[in-house]
Amino acid sequence: MRFRINHQFFGPVPEARYTGTELSEDQAYRLIGANTVAGFEPIVHTLTATGERMRTPDGQPLTVVALHGTQLMSAIWFEQH
């Protein structure tokens, strides 16, 4: 299974925000692990509010990992190809 993996950091101020594209699986899992150790809670989303599988605009399965602290700080999305 191949994934296109992207990451967006929301940060506490607009100047700290960034988007990273084309992360490797290893980079993504290290990012999730490091943030979990730092106290953020990873929440995995695979379904829409109506219970359907989340998909990219071209119909590929999509998984989003949201990292929550006191607020949403970061999101990593995995587009399956």
LUMMAR-335910 format. One line per field, with one value per atom (N, C-alpha, C, CB): y, z, x; residue in one letter; atom name. Coordinates in Angstrom, 3 decimals, padded with zeros to 6 digits, m for minus. Glycine has a CB too. Layout:
<rs>
yy	Y, ...
zz	Z, ...
xx	X, ...
aa	A, ...
at	CA, ...
</rs>
This chain:
<rs>
yy	m001.165, 000.000, 001.240, m000.009, 002.167, 003.403, 004.573, 003.650, 005.528, 006.702, 007.970, 006.654, 009.013, 010.364, 010.984, 011.207, 011.444, 011.919, 013.395, 011.088, 014.182, 015.617, 015.973, 016.453, 017.085, 017.519, 019.023, 017.147, 019.447, 020.876, 021.164, 021.340, 022.141, 022.581, 023.909, 022.708, 023.996, 025.212, 026.227, 024.870, 025.748, 026.626, 027.642, 027.329, 028.241, 029.207, 030.578, 029.365, 030.885, 032.175, 031.938, 033.154, 032.784, 032.579, 032.437, 033.715, 033.124, 033.077, 031.690, 034.116, 030.894, 029.571, 028.487, 029.207, 028.789, 027.785, 027.389, 028.303, 026.108, 025.635, 024.363, 025.384, 024.025, 022.788, 022.042, 023.061, 020.762, 019.905, 018.907, 019.176, 018.729, 017.803, 016.637, 018.524, 015.529, 014.331, 013.823, 014.616, 013.641, 013.024, 011.531, 013.276, 010.922, 009.466, 008.874, 008.990, 007.570, 006.932, 007.001, 005.467, 006.807, 006.866, 008.249, 006.513, 009.306, 010.672, 010.910, 011.709, 010.441, 010.639, 009.928, 010.135, 008.683, 007.936, 008.500, 006.460, 008.992, 009.642, 010.927, 009.940, 011.681, 012.923, 012.641, 013.655, 011.619, 011.239, 010.776, 010.118, 009.935, 009.411, 010.503, 008.381, 011.400, 012.483, 013.390, 013.303, 013.676, 014.542, 013.837, 015.010, 012.520, 011.770, 011.805, 010.305, 011.595, 011.666, 013.069, 011.278, 014.097, 015.485, 015.847, 016.438, 014.921, 015.170, 015.431, 016.301, 015.378, 015.561, 014.238, 016.135, 014.306, 013.105, 012.929, 013.175, 011.825, 011.593, 011.002, 010.653, 011.603, 011.105, 010.795, 012.148, 009.553, 009.092, 009.214, 007.629, 009.854, 010.026, 009.279, 011.540, 008.380, 007.671, 007.790, 006.205, 008.268, 008.362, 009.810, 007.494, 010.110, 011.428, 011.493, 011.726, 012.651, 012.821, 011.932, 014.280, 011.529, 010.659, 009.180, 011.015, 008.864, 007.474, 006.856, 006.670, 007.648, 007.124, 007.236, 007.879, 006.370, 006.398, 007.716, 005.203, 008.391, 009.639, 009.314, 010.377, 010.208, 009.997, 011.316, 009.375, 011.199, 012.367, 012.771, 012.066, 013.954, 014.362, 013.373, 015.718, 012.624, 011.643, 010.254, 011.545, 010.137, 008.901, 007.937, 008.208, 008.282, 007.395, 007.488, 007.751, 006.373, 006.411, 007.426, 005.025, 008.094, 009.150, 008.897, 010.554, 009.032, 008.942, 010.211, 007.672, 010.801, 012.012, 011.729, 013.207, 012.082, 011.996, 013.422, 011.221, 013.762, 015.097, 015.004, 015.655, 015.939, 015.976, 017.101, 016.166, 016.711, 017.666, 017.865, 017.199, 019.104, 019.455, 020.164, 020.366, 021.428, 022.229, 022.685, 023.446, 022.544, 022.836, 021.985, 024.377, 021.966, 021.249, 021.953, 021.177, 021.219, 021.829, 021.384, 021.502, 020.185, 019.625, 018.567, 019.039, 018.395, 017.331, 016.693, 017.877, 015.383, 014.612, 013.819, 013.665, 013.926, 013.146, 012.207, 014.058, 010.984, 009.885, 009.629, 008.599, 009.869, 009.589, 008.270, 010.744, 007.258, 005.946, 005.918, 004.871, 005.310, 005.184, 003.752, 006.009
zz	000.000, 000.000, 000.000, 001.224, m000.866, m000.950, m000.472, m002.400, 000.178, 000.692, 000.229, 002.225, 000.001, m000.098, 001.258, m001.330, 001.964, 003.338, 003.418, 004.329, 003.985, 004.168, 005.632, 003.235, 006.053, 007.446, 007.477, 008.256, 008.343, 008.539, 010.030, 007.921, 010.392, 011.782, 011.899, 012.227, 012.845, 012.991, 013.907, 013.522, 014.948, 015.827, 016.570, 015.050, 017.589, 018.420, 017.756, 019.738, 016.802, 016.103, 014.601, 016.616, 013.770, 012.323, 011.768, 011.637, 012.356, 011.853, 012.016, 012.570, 012.936, 013.199, 012.318, 014.651, 011.578, 010.785, 009.549, 010.377, 009.204, 007.979, 007.490, 008.215, 006.252, 005.659, 005.085, 004.567, 005.388, 004.834, 003.891, 005.959, 002.733, 001.759, 001.509, 000.450, 001.113, 000.718, 001.811, m000.530, 003.024, 004.096, 003.808, 005.487, 004.262, 004.179, 005.312, 004.276, 005.205, 006.282, 007.583, 005.929, 007.505, 008.697, 009.344, 008.346, 008.542, 009.078, 009.741, 007.962, 009.114, 009.666, 011.006, 008.679, 011.084, 012.327, 013.430, 012.095, 013.083, 014.079, 014.579, 013.491, 013.681, 014.055, 015.010, 012.802, 014.699, 015.582, 016.931, 014.932, 016.924, 018.162, 019.038, 017.845, 018.428, 019.192, 019.816, 018.292, 019.082, 019.622, 020.702, 018.507, 020.598, 021.643, 022.933, 021.196, 022.823, 023.991, 024.596, 023.608, 023.753, 024.232, 024.878, 023.079, 024.861, 025.546, 024.662, 026.432, 023.359, 022.455, 022.252, 021.104, 022.069, 021.866, 020.380, 022.678, 019.774, 018.369, 018.238, 017.719, 017.390, 017.139, 015.652, 017.582, 015.339, 013.953, 013.420, 013.840, 012.263, 011.606, 010.275, 011.391, 010.087, 008.812, 008.231, 008.991, 009.045, 008.612, 008.632, 009.506, 007.755, 007.738, 008.838, 006.347, 009.007, 010.015, 009.736, 010.072, 008.489, 008.129, 008.170, 006.741, 008.611, 008.751, 007.502, 009.173, 006.473, 005.242, 005.312, 004.003, 004.587, 004.524, 003.923, 003.691, 004.586, 004.037, 002.777, 005.081, 001.788, 000.510, m000.002, m000.535, m000.823, m001.504, m002.618, m002.077, m003.215, m004.317, m005.485, m004.824, m005.669, m006.766, m006.318, m007.359, m005.093, m004.645, m003.874, m005.797, m003.619, m002.882, m001.380, m003.185, m000.644, 000.809, 001.480, 001.404, 002.505, 003.206, 004.705, 002.852, 005.397, 006.856, 007.367, 007.329, 008.410, 009.007, 010.465, 008.882, 010.872, 012.277, 012.788, 012.464, 013.747, 014.347, 015.692, 014.514, 015.932, 017.200, 018.050, 016.971, 019.178, 020.059, 021.337, 020.389, 021.743, 023.073, 023.752, 023.015, 024.099, 024.597, 023.434, 025.398, 022.226, 020.997, 019.887, 020.630, 018.728, 017.584, 017.158, 016.401, 017.143, 016.805, 015.451, 017.866, 015.026, 013.854, 013.240, 014.207, 011.932, 011.242, 010.224, 010.557, 010.138, 009.163, 008.369, 009.854, 007.052, 006.285, 005.341, 005.508, 005.269, 004.490, 003.332, 005.370, 002.117, 000.927, 000.352, m000.134, 000.374, m000.126, m001.644, 000.455, m002.252, m003.717, m004.115, m004.314
xx	000.847, 000.000, 000.902, m000.968, 000.612, 001.394, 000.546, 001.896, 001.213, 000.531, 001.243, 000.455, 000.466, 001.009, 000.696, 000.384, 001.734, 001.557, 001.924, 002.419, 001.023, 001.243, 001.003, 000.310, 001.576, 001.465, 001.223, 002.745, 000.308, 000.095, 000.144, m001.262, 000.995, 001.120, 000.395, 002.628, m000.546, m001.344, m000.680, m002.720, m000.010, 000.750, m000.077, 001.770, 000.536, m000.180, m000.332, 000.533, 000.531, 000.462, 000.604, 001.572, 000.012, 000.076, 001.495, m000.602, 002.467, 003.837, 004.469, 004.685, 003.956, 004.523, 003.916, 004.329, 002.887, 002.180, 002.970, 000.812, 002.884, 003.531, 002.851, 005.038, 003.103, 002.625, 003.816, 001.554, 003.911, 004.960, 004.321, 005.753, 004.907, 004.344, 005.287, 004.042, 004.698, 005.445, 006.382, 006.243, 005.844, 006.614, 006.734, 005.951, 007.820, 007.928, 007.082, 009.437, 006.763, 006.005, 006.788, 005.679, 008.106, 008.945, 008.879, 010.396, 008.964, 008.880, 007.529, 009.110, 006.461, 005.115, 004.959, 004.051, 005.407, 005.257, 006.154, 005.577, 007.337, 008.189, 007.544, 009.578, 006.918, 006.239, 005.082, 005.727, 004.290, 003.176, 003.719, 002.311, 004.740, 005.310, 005.911, 006.365, 006.674, 007.307, 006.260, 008.242, 005.198, 004.151, 003.342, 003.226, 003.194, 002.500, 003.320, 002.248, 004.625, 005.504, 005.472, 006.951, 005.330, 005.295, 003.957, 005.576, 003.010, 001.747, 000.546, 001.912, 000.737, m000.394, m001.114, 000.071, m002.408, m003.205, m003.500, m004.517, m003.032, m003.358, m004.766, m002.316, m005.572, m006.926, m007.022, m008.030, m007.363, m007.407, m008.829, m006.905, m008.950, m010.246, m010.225, m010.575, m011.181, m011.313, m012.718, m010.956, m013.662, m015.057, m015.539, m015.954, m016.477, m017.107, m018.163, m017.740, m018.774, m019.831, m021.038, m020.274, m021.211, m022.340, m021.968, m022.851, m020.726, m020.312, m019.718, m021.459, m019.503, m018.907, m017.388, m019.448, m016.712, m015.242, m014.787, m014.692, m013.838, m013.296, m012.508, m012.395, m012.619, m011.933, m011.373, m012.890, m010.329, m009.769, m010.732, m008.332, m010.545, m011.429, m011.446, m011.009, m010.342, m010.331, m010.793, m008.931, m011.340, m011.967, m011.085, m012.496, m009.827, m008.920, m009.191, m007.441, m009.024, m009.213, m008.286, m008.978, m008.801, m008.073, m008.151, m008.643, m007.020, m006.959, m006.310, m006.169, m006.889, m006.337, m006.005, m007.331, m004.782, m004.384, m004.295, m003.013, m005.145, m005.146, m004.435, m006.610, m003.515, m002.787, m003.351, m001.254, m003.969, m004.629, m003.831, m006.044, m003.683, m003.171, m004.323, m001.846, m004.131, m005.244, m006.116, m004.728, m005.590, m006.339, m005.738, m006.291, m006.373, m005.818, m004.536, m006.842, m003.428, m002.137, m001.612, m001.119, m001.981, m001.344, m002.241, 000.025, m002.129, m002.860, m001.938, m004.149, m002.016, m001.248, m002.273, m000.162, m002.221, m003.187, m002.478, m004.128, m003.038, m002.500, m003.463, m002.300, m003.025, m003.828, m003.347, m003.723, m004.223, m003.850, m003.899, m004.764, m002.878, m002.839, m002.684, m001.709
aa	M, M, M, M, R, R, R, R, F, F, F, F, R, R, R, R, I, I, I, I, N, N, N, N, H, H, H, H, Q, Q, Q, Q, F, F, F, F, F, F, F, F, G, G, G, G, P, P, P, P, V, V, V, V, P, P, P, P, E, E, E, E, A, A, A, A, R, R, R, R, Y, Y, Y, Y, T, T, T, T, G, G, G, G, T, T, T, T, E, E, E, E, L, L, L, L, S, S, S, S, E, E, E, E, D, D, D, D, Q, Q, Q, Q, A, A, A, A, Y, Y, Y, Y, R, R, R, R, L, L, L, L, I, I, I, I, G, G, G, G, A, A, A, A, N, N, N, N, T, T, T, T, V, V, V, V, A, A, A, A, G, G, G, G, F, F, F, F, E, E, E, E, P, P, P, P, I, I, I, I, V, V, V, V, H, H, H, H, T, T, T, T, L, L, L, L, T, T, T, T, A, A, A, A, T, T, T, T, G, G, G, G, E, E, E, E, R, R, R, R, M, M, M, M, R, R, R, R, T, T, T, T, P, P, P, P, D, D, D, D, G, G, G, G, Q, Q, Q, Q, P, P, P, P, L, L, L, L, T, T, T, T, V, V, V, V, V, V, V, V, A, A, A, A, L, L, L, L, H, H, H, H, G, G, G, G, T, T, T, T, Q, Q, Q, Q, L, L, L, L, M, M, M, M, S, S, S, S, A, A, A, A, I, I, I, I, W, W, W, W, F, F, F, F, E, E, E, E, Q, Q, Q, Q, H, H, H, H
at	N, CA, C, CB, N, CA, C, CB, N, CA, C, CB, N, CA, C, CB, N, CA, C, CB, N, CA, C, CB, N, CA, C, CB, N, CA, C, CB, N, CA, C, CB, N, CA, C, CB, N, CA, C, CB, N, CA, C, CB, N, CA, C, CB, N, CA, C, CB, N, CA, C, CB, N, CA, C, CB, N, CA, C, CB, N, CA, C, CB, N, CA, C, CB, N, CA, C, CB, N, CA, C, CB, N, CA, C, CB, N, CA, C, CB, N, CA, C, CB, N, CA, C, CB, N, CA, C, CB, N, CA, C, CB, N, CA, C, CB, N, CA, C, CB, N, CA, C, CB, N, CA, C, CB, N, CA, C, CB, N, CA, C, CB, N, CA, C, CB, N, CA, C, CB, N, CA, C, CB, N, CA, C, CB, N, CA, C, CB, N, CA, C, CB, N, CA, C, CB, N, CA, C, CB, N, CA, C, CB, N, CA, C, CB, N, CA, C, CB, N, CA, C, CB, N, CA, C, CB, N, CA, C, CB, N, CA, C, CB, N, CA, C, CB, N, CA, C, CB, N, CA, C, CB, N, CA, C, CB, N, CA, C, CB, N, CA, C, CB, N, CA, C, CB, N, CA, C, CB, N, CA, C, CB, N, CA, C, CB, N, CA, C, CB, N, CA, C, CB, N, CA, C, CB, N, CA, C, CB, N, CA, C, CB, N, CA, C, CB, N, CA, C, CB, N, CA, C, CB, N, CA, C, CB, N, CA, C, CB, N, CA, C, CB, N, CA, C, CB, N, CA, C, CB, N, CA, C, CB, N, CA, C, CB, N, CA, C, CB, N, CA, C, CB, N, CA, C, CB, N, CA, C, CB, N, CA, C, CB, N, CA, C, CB, N, CA, C, CB, N, CA, C, CB
</rs>
